[in-house]
Amino acid sequence: MENEYQTKDMKSSQTKMQEPKSSGMSPPEHMEDGAIFEKDGMFFFKWKGGECGYASHSDAEAGLEKVSGNAR
C-alpha cells in the first residue's frame, strides 16, 4: 500500500488577493460616547473605548440605552 502512494505537484496561484475596499466612512476619532453613526449598512456607537454595532438604528438606540444605564 505504501508503494502505491503518489505525490502531486502543487503550483502557486496566478491571481493576487485584492485588498478589501473601505467605505471611507470611519467615524471621527473625536466622536463622543453615545453618538450613533452608520457604516457599511450597519449602525454603530462608541462607548468607553469600544464600538457596538447593530443591524438597525432602533436597535442601536436600544443598545445605547442599555449600556448607558438608562434602560427601563
Buried (B, 14 or more C-beta within 10 A) or exposed (E): EEEEEEEEEEEEEEEEEEEEEEEEEEBEEEBEEEEBBEBEEBBBBBBEEEEBEBEEEEBBBEBBEEBEEEEE
